[in-house]
């Protein structure tokens, strides 16, 4: 499961808006992911990533987690947790407020595809990564988080949104150091 970049999300949203505008006879709504994400309060996040993984493991026993995403879908935050065992990969969407599993799926791994398991006991929490990322971005609030291994190191990728501007901050989830800060133009 690959996380789409902010630019890809924006391009997709603009394409949908144009198609919708055409089909509705020229009526358009001005919107962007940064604006809609900023309207969803992070206080709606009641479930932390470890509890979300427990919900994932209730659905898929003995499957090792390789990625945790938390982002807005509609007007709420949803975890998308993915993992794999040898023949298959699995994913589950979990509402971050209620803890309800809203979607699950499994599919065969592609030939030769390898997944690297996350060790949550060795990684900082999303909240810790968020504080580090917001400080590195200087302005804005974290609105999207992904934890995955990058060359064997767990890394939090945090999207910090300030109005129409978005900054992607990568944080080493073991030593808490900022790896990179990239502002979208």
C-alpha positions as a Markdown table, in Angstrom:
| # | Residue | x | y | z |
|---|---|---|---|---|
| 1 | Unk | 0.0 | 0.0 | 0.0 |
| 2 | Unk | 1.7 | 3.2 | -1.2 |
| 3 | Unk | 0.8 | 6.5 | 0.3 |
| 4 | Unk | -0.1 | 9.0 | -2.4 |
| 5 | Unk | 1.8 | 12.3 | -2.3 |
| 6 | Unk | 0.0 | 15.5 | -1.6 |
| 7 | Unk | 0.5 | 16.6 | -5.2 |
| 8 | Unk | -1.0 | 13.3 | -6.6 |
| 9 | Unk | -4.0 | 13.7 | -4.2 |
| 10 | Unk | -4.5 | 17.3 | -5.3 |
| 11 | Unk | -4.2 | 16.3 | -9.0 |
| 12 | Unk | -6.7 | 13.6 | -8.5 |
| 13 | Unk | -9.1 | 15.9 | -6.6 |
| 14 | Unk | -8.8 | 18.5 | -9.4 |
| 15 | Unk | -9.6 | 15.9 | -12.0 |
| 16 | Unk | -12.6 | 14.7 | -10.1 |
| 17 | Unk | -13.7 | 18.4 | -9.6 |
| 18 | Unk | -13.4 | 19.0 | -13.4 |
| 19 | Unk | -15.3 | 15.9 | -14.3 |
| 20 | Unk | -18.0 | 16.7 | -11.7 |
| 21 | Unk | -18.2 | 20.3 | -13.0 |
| 22 | Unk | -18.7 | 19.0 | -16.5 |
| 23 | Unk | -21.4 | 16.5 | -15.6 |
| 24 | Unk | -23.2 | 19.1 | -13.4 |
| 25 | Unk | -23.3 | 21.7 | -16.2 |
| 26 | Unk | -20.6 | 24.0 | -14.9 |
| 27 | Unk | -21.3 | 24.0 | -11.2 |
| 28 | Unk | -18.0 | 23.6 | -9.3 |
| 29 | Unk | -17.0 | 23.5 | -5.7 |
| 30 | Unk | -13.6 | 24.9 | -4.8 |
| 31 | Unk | -11.8 | 22.5 | -2.5 |
| 32 | Unk | -8.4 | 21.0 | -1.7 |
| 33 | Unk | -7.1 | 18.2 | 0.5 |
| 34 | Unk | -5.2 | 20.7 | 2.7 |
| 35 | Unk | -8.4 | 22.6 | 3.4 |
| 36 | Unk | -10.6 | 19.6 | 4.0 |
| 37 | Unk | -7.9 | 17.9 | 6.1 |
| 38 | Unk | -7.5 | 21.0 | 8.3 |
| 39 | Unk | -11.2 | 21.1 | 9.1 |
| 40 | Unk | -11.0 | 17.6 | 10.8 |
| 41 | Unk | -9.9 | 18.0 | 14.4 |
| 42 | Unk | -7.2 | 15.7 | 15.6 |
| 43 | Unk | -9.2 | 15.5 | 18.9 |
| 44 | Unk | -11.4 | 13.0 | 17.1 |
| 45 | Unk | -8.5 | 10.5 | 17.2 |
| 46 | Unk | -9.3 | 8.3 | 20.2 |
| 47 | Unk | -7.4 | 5.2 | 19.1 |
| 48 | Unk | -3.6 | 5.1 | 19.1 |
| 49 | Unk | -1.6 | 3.1 | 16.6 |
| 50 | Unk | -1.0 | 0.2 | 19.0 |
| 51 | Unk | -4.7 | -0.2 | 19.7 |
| 52 | Unk | -5.4 | 0.0 | 16.0 |
| 53 | Unk | -2.9 | -2.8 | 15.4 |
| 54 | Unk | -4.7 | -4.9 | 18.0 |
| 55 | Unk | -7.9 | -4.5 | 16.0 |
| 56 | Unk | -6.0 | -5.5 | 12.8 |
| 57 | Unk | -4.7 | -8.6 | 14.6 |
| 58 | Unk | -8.3 | -9.6 | 15.6 |
| 59 | Unk | -9.1 | -9.7 | 11.8 |
| 60 | Unk | -5.8 | -11.2 | 10.7 |
| 61 | Unk | -4.1 | -13.4 | 13.3 |
| 62 | Unk | -0.3 | -13.9 | 13.1 |
| 63 | Unk | 0.1 | -11.4 | 10.3 |
| 64 | Unk | 3.0 | -9.1 | 10.7 |
| 65 | Unk | 2.3 | -5.3 | 10.3 |
| 66 | Unk | 4.5 | -3.5 | 7.7 |
| 67 | Unk | 2.7 | -0.2 | 7.4 |
| 68 | Unk | 0.4 | 2.1 | 9.5 |
| 69 | Unk | -1.3 | 5.1 | 7.9 |
| 70 | Unk | -3.7 | 7.5 | 9.6 |
| 71 | Unk | -5.4 | 10.1 | 7.4 |
| 72 | Unk | -8.7 | 11.7 | 6.8 |
| 73 | Unk | -11.5 | 10.0 | 4.9 |
| 74 | Unk | -14.5 | 12.2 | 4.6 |
| 75 | Unk | -14.9 | 14.0 | 7.9 |
| 76 | Unk | -13.0 | 11.5 | 10.1 |
| 77 | Unk | -9.6 | 9.9 | 10.7 |
| 78 | Unk | -9.1 | 6.4 | 9.6 |
| 79 | Unk | -6.2 | 4.0 | 10.1 |
| 80 | Unk | -5.2 | 1.8 | 7.2 |
| 81 | Unk | -3.0 | -0.9 | 8.5 |
| 82 | Unk | -1.3 | -3.4 | 6.2 |
| 83 | Unk | 0.7 | -6.5 | 6.8 |
| 84 | Unk | 1.7 | -9.8 | 5.1 |
| 85 | Unk | 2.5 | -13.4 | 5.7 |
| 86 | Unk | 4.2 | -15.4 | 3.0 |
| 87 | Unk | 1.6 | -15.8 | 0.3 |
| 88 | Unk | -0.7 | -12.8 | 1.0 |
| 89 | Unk | -0.9 | -9.2 | 2.0 |
| 90 | Unk | -3.7 | -7.9 | 4.1 |
| 91 | Unk | -5.2 | -4.5 | 5.0 |
| 92 | Unk | -7.8 | -3.1 | 7.3 |
| 93 | Unk | -9.4 | 0.3 | 7.7 |
| 94 | Unk | -10.2 | 1.2 | 11.3 |
| 95 | Unk | -12.1 | 4.3 | 12.4 |
| 96 | Unk | -9.7 | 6.2 | 14.7 |
| 97 | Unk | -12.6 | 7.5 | 16.9 |
| 98 | Unk | -14.8 | 4.4 | 17.3 |
| 99 | Unk | -12.3 | 1.7 | 16.7 |
| 100 | Unk | -14.7 | 0.0 | 14.3 |
| 101 | Unk | -13.1 | -2.0 | 11.4 |
| 102 | Unk | -14.8 | -0.6 | 8.3 |
| 103 | Unk | -13.0 | -2.5 | 5.5 |
| 104 | Unk | -10.7 | -5.4 | 5.1 |
| 105 | Unk | -9.0 | -7.1 | 2.2 |
| 106 | Unk | -6.4 | -9.6 | 1.3 |
| 107 | Unk | -4.6 | -10.4 | -2.0 |
| 108 | Unk | -1.7 | -12.4 | -3.2 |
| 109 | Unk | 1.8 | -10.9 | -2.9 |
| 110 | Unk | 3.4 | -10.2 | -6.2 |
| 111 | Unk | 6.2 | -12.6 | -7.2 |
| 112 | Unk | 9.4 | -11.8 | -5.2 |
| 113 | Unk | 7.7 | -9.0 | -3.2 |
| 114 | Unk | 9.2 | -8.7 | 0.3 |
| 115 | Unk | 7.7 | -6.9 | 3.2 |
| 116 | Unk | 9.6 | -5.6 | 6.2 |
| 117 | Unk | 7.8 | -5.9 | 9.5 |
| 118 | Unk | 7.4 | -3.0 | 11.9 |
| 119 | Unk | 8.4 | -3.4 | 15.6 |
| 120 | Unk | 6.2 | -1.0 | 17.4 |
| 121 | Unk | 8.0 | -1.5 | 20.7 |
| 122 | Unk | 11.1 | 0.1 | 19.1 |
| 123 | Unk | 9.3 | 3.0 | 17.5 |
| 124 | Unk | 8.1 | 6.3 | 18.9 |
| 125 | Unk | 4.4 | 7.0 | 19.0 |
| 126 | Unk | 2.5 | 9.0 | 16.3 |
| 127 | Unk | 1.9 | 11.7 | 18.9 |
| 128 | Unk | 5.7 | 12.0 | 19.6 |
| 129 | Unk | 6.4 | 12.0 | 15.8 |
| 130 | Unk | 3.8 | 14.6 | 15.3 |
| 131 | Unk | 5.3 | 17.0 | 17.9 |
| 132 | Unk | 8.7 | 16.6 | 16.3 |
| 133 | Unk | 7.3 | 17.2 | 12.7 |
| 134 | Unk | 5.2 | 20.2 | 13.7 |
| 135 | Unk | 8.3 | 21.8 | 15.3 |
| 136 | Unk | 10.4 | 21.0 | 12.2 |
| 137 | Unk | 7.7 | 22.5 | 9.8 |
| 138 | Unk | 7.6 | 25.6 | 12.0 |
| 139 | Unk | 3.8 | 26.2 | 11.3 |
| 140 | Unk | 0.8 | 24.0 | 10.9 |
| 141 | Unk | -0.8 | 20.8 | 12.3 |
| 142 | Unk | -0.1 | 17.2 | 11.5 |
| 143 | Unk | -3.0 | 15.8 | 9.4 |
| 144 | Unk | -1.6 | 12.6 | 7.9 |
| 145 | Unk | 0.8 | 10.1 | 9.3 |
| 146 | Unk | 2.5 | 6.9 | 7.9 |
| 147 | Unk | 4.8 | 4.6 | 9.7 |
| 148 | Unk | 6.8 | 2.2 | 7.6 |
| 149 | Unk | 10.3 | 0.8 | 7.3 |
| 150 | Unk | 12.8 | 2.7 | 5.1 |
| 151 | Unk | 15.9 | 0.5 | 4.5 |
| 152 | Unk | 15.2 | -1.4 | 7.8 |
| 153 | Unk | 14.6 | 1.8 | 9.9 |
| 154 | Unk | 11.1 | 2.6 | 11.0 |
| 155 | Unk | 10.2 | 6.1 | 9.8 |
| 156 | Unk | 7.2 | 8.3 | 10.5 |
| 157 | Unk | 6.2 | 10.4 | 7.4 |
| 158 | Unk | 4.0 | 13.3 | 8.7 |
| 159 | Unk | 2.1 | 15.8 | 6.5 |
| 160 | Unk | 1.9 | 19.1 | 8.4 |
| 161 | Unk | -0.8 | 21.4 | 7.0 |
| 162 | Unk | -0.9 | 25.2 | 7.4 |
| 163 | Unk | -3.8 | 26.7 | 5.4 |
| 164 | Unk | -3.1 | 25.9 | 1.8 |
| 165 | Unk | 0.5 | 24.9 | 2.4 |
| 166 | Unk | 1.7 | 21.4 | 3.2 |
| 167 | Unk | 5.1 | 20.2 | 4.5 |
| 168 | Unk | 6.2 | 16.6 | 4.5 |
| 169 | Unk | 8.4 | 15.7 | 7.5 |
| 170 | Unk | 10.2 | 12.4 | 7.8 |
| 171 | Unk | 11.2 | 11.4 | 11.4 |
| 172 | Unk | 13.4 | 8.4 | 12.4 |
| 173 | Unk | 11.0 | 6.5 | 14.7 |
| 174 | Unk | 13.9 | 5.1 | 16.7 |
| 175 | Unk | 16.2 | 8.0 | 17.4 |
| 176 | Unk | 13.6 | 10.8 | 17.0 |
| 177 | Unk | 15.8 | 12.7 | 14.5 |
| 178 | Unk | 14.3 | 14.6 | 11.5 |
| 179 | Unk | 15.4 | 13.0 | 8.3 |
| 180 | Unk | 13.9 | 15.5 | 5.9 |
| 181 | Unk | 11.6 | 18.5 | 5.6 |
| 182 | Unk | 10.0 | 19.1 | 2.2 |
| 183 | Unk | 7.5 | 21.9 | 1.7 |
| 184 | Unk | 5.0 | 21.7 | -1.2 |
| 185 | Unk | 5.0 | 24.8 | -3.4 |
